[in-house]
Amino acid sequence: MGKMQGFKGVDYYGLDELLTEEQKSIRRTVRAFVDEKVMPIIAECYEKHRFPDELIPEMGELGFFGANLTGYGSAGVDNISYGLMMQELERGDSGLRSMASVQGALVMYPIYTFGSKEQKEKYLPDMARGEIIGCFGLTEPEHGSDPGGMETTAVKDRNHYILNGNKTWITNADVCHVAIVWAKVGDEVRGFLVERDTPGFSTATIEEKFSMRASHTGEIYLNDCRIPKENMLPEAEGLKAPLMCLNQARYGISWGVIGAAMACYEEALNYCLERSQFGKPIASYQLVQEKLVDMVTEITKAQLLCLRLGQLKEQGRVKHTHVSLAKRNNCRMALDVARKARDLLGGNGITLDYQAIRHMTNLETVFTYEGTDHIHTLVLGQDLTGIQAFR
């Protein structure tokens, strides 16, 4: 009963009519990949605390990495297509979308946007193929929501920079070939490309997670890590640069969590139609129907938000506050849907024979990372009132 064949998705308002044939074709491709390659193994991956690395070459071949960038081997799809890709990947597992999101939005995007011609040519084509894996080193043990307080430093020494500091909660850190590390040069935040084999660079895996178990998560240690000055991203000046990268990733998250919510809803609906208590399907009870109605309503609202957000992004009119609103709303929505689904599945809902508990625990992380719910609330509050409430 816990297995899904041929995922159909949720489209209560006929939003498919607003998609182009190319957008629907891209979604079909990713949906089929998730059905055929991810769903048969993902529960075991989650249980065994491993990311399905064996899928990376095919993900690269299908164009999942940096898909909304152009040139350098990237697929060059529009932003709504990209959002649909993230939706389908997260329908499989948040860890899968996170890997693609970090690779594309947090590593390829900053190289593409802030890098030199040589840096772009060196890294982007291999990253698009999944042959080079990257990570994004911003968060530190003592600085999460306040990245401006970072303690990692880069000191110029003739033709090199010497980096010192620690980064934590870094997706792909323990398997990366290259890290984008954000450090302070004096008082200014700058970005650096640090390759794994650089002396003084090391990583560690964060073990014993109860969330995002099918995801590589680690720490980065920089101890007198000497890199050539050419490894600095030339156009990334100030904290605005990493925040622009995070905005790209938050856009993908806003779409992605809809996939997780749809997976939970479909599983719960099927279960309620098949599960009988007191002589009839539990789907026939009013309290159950109310939960299912709430789930579809919130999913539909999130879809409308993302569709409009994608249009604004495509037109170059999107603001970071637009993305904050979608990330905040959609993560809340998905976590609530996952919890309702877990509830409807009863005791069965805590087992990995079903998807709800896996998505529910993953979404606790997605709710928190790349801007906590509180921080996005205050970003929006400042936009509405003109008053900053962070401090």
N, C-alpha and C positions, 0 to 999 in steps of 0.2 A: 504493500500500500504506500510505502514511503518513496517509491521510485516514480519519477516523472518521465513520461515519454512524449517527445514532441511538444515542448513548452509553447503555449499559445500567447501568453501575456495577458494584460488587462487593457482594454480600450473601450471604456464605457461611453465616452463622448465622441467616438468615431474620429479620433485624432489622426489615425492612419491616413485619412483622406487629405490631410495637410502635409503629408510627407511626399517627397519625390520618389520615383521608382528607384533611383540610385540609393537613396537613404534606406528604403525598405530592403533593397538587395544587400546592402552592407549589414543591416541588422540580421537578416537571414543567415548570412555567412557566419557571423559571430555566434548567433543562437545555435546553429548546427554544431559549431566547434564545441560550445559548452555542453550541449546535449550528448555529443558522441565521445568527447575526450575528457571532459571535466567531471560530469556527474557520476560516472562509474567509479571514480577514485577519490573524490574530494572528501568524503566522510572519513575514509581511512587516513588521508593526508592530515586532516584536522586532528584526528585521534593520535596519530604518531608524531605530530608536531613537525611536519615537513612541508615545504613548498614543492609543488610538482615541477621541478626543474626540467624534467624531460619534455615539458610542453613549450619551453621557451623558443626553440628553433622554429616550431610551427607558428607560434605567435608572431615571430619576426617575419616569417614567410608570408603570413596573411596580412601584414601591415599594421599590427596593433600598437606598435611603439612609435610615438611621435606622429600619430596618424594625421593630425591637423596642421602639421608643418609642411612646407613645400620644398622640394629639392632634396639633395643629399640622401636619396633613397627612401624618403618618407612618402606616405601614401597621398598626402595632399587633399584629404577629404574636408568637407565643410564642417562647421562646428556642431551642427545638429547631428550629422552622421557620427562625429566623434563622441558626442554625448550618448547616442544609442549604443555605440560600441562599449562604452564604460558601463552602461545599464546592463547589457547582456553579460559582461564579464563578472559584474558583482552579483548578478543572479546566480552565477556559479559559486562565487565566494568573494568576500571582501578582500581577502589576501591576493586573489588573482587580479582584481581591479587595482589594488594598491601597487602591485609590482609594475603594471603597465602605466599607471598614473605617475609614479615616481620616475620611471625610465623616460617617459615622454614629457610630462609637464614640469618636472623638477630637475631634470638633468639635460635632456636634449633641448628643451625650450631655452634655458639660460645660455647654453652654448650657442644656439641659433640666434638669440636676441642680443647677447652681450659679448659673444666670443669673437676672436679674430678669424680671418679667412683660413689661416692655417689650423686653428683649433677646430673649426667646423669641418674641414676636410679630413682631419685626422680621426675625429671621434664619431661624427653623426652617421655616416653610412654604416659603420659596424654596429652602432647602437640600434639603428633601425632594423638591422637583421637579428638583433639579440646576441651578437657575438661579443660585444662589450656591454657589461652590466654596470650601471652607475648608481650612485646614491647621493643624497642631498643632506649635507651636514650643517644644520642651523641650530637645532635645539640642544641645549646643554643641561647638565644635571641640575643647575640652579636657575636656569633661564628658559622657560617655555613660552608662556603667554607674553613675556617681555623680552623679545630677542635683542632689543637695543642694549640690554644689560650684559651682553655676551662678554666672556672673559678670554676667549681664544684670541691670541695675538699673532700678527705677522710682522716681523721686523726685517727691514731691508738690510742685506749684507752684500754690497757690490752688485753682482749680477744674479743674486738669489734672494729669496725670502725664507726666513726661518719661522716655522709655525709651531706654536705650543698651545695646548688646550685639550679639552674633552668634549665629545658630542654624544648624545644618547637618544634612544628611541628612533633610530635611523633605519628605515626600511632598506633592505638590500645591503646594509653595511658589511655583514660578515661574508658576503659573496661578491662584492663589487670588484671590478677591475680598476675603476676610477671613482673618486669622490669629489663632489663640488663642496668645498669647505669655505664657510663664511667666517672671516676673522677681522679683527680690528687692526688697521694700520694707523697707529696714533688713535685718533678719535673717529676715523672713518671706516665704515664696514666695506670690505672688498671680498670678491669671490675668487677662489683659487681651484685649479684642477690638480688633484693630488693622486698619482697612480699608486696602486697597491704596493709595488715593489720599492717604493721610496723609503730609504732608511729613516726610522723614527715614526713611521706610520704603522699602526696595528689596529686590529678590531677584535671584538668579543661578541659572542651571541648572547642575547637575553633569553634565558630559559624560563620554563615553568610559567608560561603565560596561560591564562584561562580564556583569552580572547585572541583573535588573529593568529591562531595556532598554525594555520597553513600559510605562514608568511615569514620571510627572513627579517628579523628585527635584531639590531645590534648596537654596539657602542663603537666610537672611534677615539683612538688615543693618538695625540700628536706630541712627540717628544723631540724637540730640536729637529723637526722635520724640514729638511732643506730642499726647496724646489726652485727651478729656474724662474726668473722674473717673467719669462714668456708664458708661464702657466697661470698668470693672473688674467681674469676675464677683463679685457680692456675697457669695456663700456659699462661695467657694473659698478656704479659708484653710490655708496650710501645704502641705508636699510631699505630704500624703495625697491632696489633690485630683487632681493630675495622675496619681498612681499609680493612683487609682480608675479614671481614664479608660483608662490602659494596660491595666488588668485587663479592661475591656470588650473592648478590641481583641485582647488575647491569647486571649480566649475564641473570638473569630471566627477567629483564626489556627489554633487547635487543630482546628477543623472544616475550615478551608480547605485545609490541607495534605493532608488525606485525599483531597480531590478531585484534587490534583496526583498523588498516589500512585496513585490508581485509573486516571487517564489513562495513566500510565506502564506500569502492569501490563497494562491491556487492550491497549495497543499492542504490548508485548513478547510477550504470549500469542499474539496474531494473527500476529505476525511469525514466531514460532517454529513455529507450525502450518503456515505457508506456505513457509518457507525450508527448502530441502533441501540437505543435505551428505552425502557418502558414500552417496547413494542413498536417503535417508529424511529426513523432517522433523526438524529439530534438536530439536523438542519431544519426540522419542522417546528422547533421550539423558538418562541419569540426572542428570548435573550440571546440565543445563538445567532439568529437572523440580524439582530441589532448590531452585533459585533462585525458580522460580514459586511453589512451596509456601511458601517463606519470605516472599515478598511478600504473598500472600493472608493468611497467618497474622498478620503484623504489621499489615496494614490492618484486619483483623477486630478485633484487640485495641484499635487506636486508635478504631475505631467504638464499641466497648463503653465505652471511657473517655469519649468525648464524649457518648454517650447519657446516661450517668449524670451527667456534669457538667451537661448541659442540664436534667436533672430537678432537681438540687440548686439550680441557678440559678433555675429557675422557682418553686421552693419558698422562695426567699430564704435558703437555707442554704449557699450556696457560699462557700468561703473563698478568699482569694487564693492560698493554697498548693495548693488543688485545681487552680486554673487553671495555676499554675506546673508542676505535675506533667504536666498534659495538653499544655501548650505544649512542654515539654522532650521528652517521649516522642514526640509526634506529629511534631515537626520532625525529630528524629533518624530516625524511621521513614521519613518521606517522602523525605528525602535519600538514605537507604540504598536505598529502592525505586527511586528515579530512577537511581541509579548502577548498580544491578543491571540495570535495563531498558536503559540505555545499553550495558552490557557485552553483553547478549544480542543487541542489534541490530548488534554488531560495528562495522565501519567506518561503516556507514550511520547508526549512532547519533550521529555527530558532525555530521550535516547537519540543516538545518531542514526537510527533507522529513518528518522525524519529530519527535515532541514531546519525547523524553526529554532531549536536551541543553538545550533551553530551560527545561524544568522543573528540571533538575538545577542549572543556573547560578542560576536564580531562588531556589531553595531554599537556596542558600548564604547569601543575604541573609536569608531568612525565619528561618533557623537562628540568625542573629546579632541581628536587630533586635527591639525591644520585649522586651528581656531576653535577654542571651546565654545560651547553654547553661550556661556556668559560673555565671552569676549565679542562674539558676533552680535549679541544683544546690545552691548555698549557701543560698538561701531555704528549700529543703526540708530541708537539713541542719540549719539553725537550728531549724526547726519540730520536727524529730525529737529533737534533742539539747538544745535550749534554749541552745545556744552559738552566738554569732554569729561567723562566720569571714571576714567581708568585710574586716576590717582585721587 
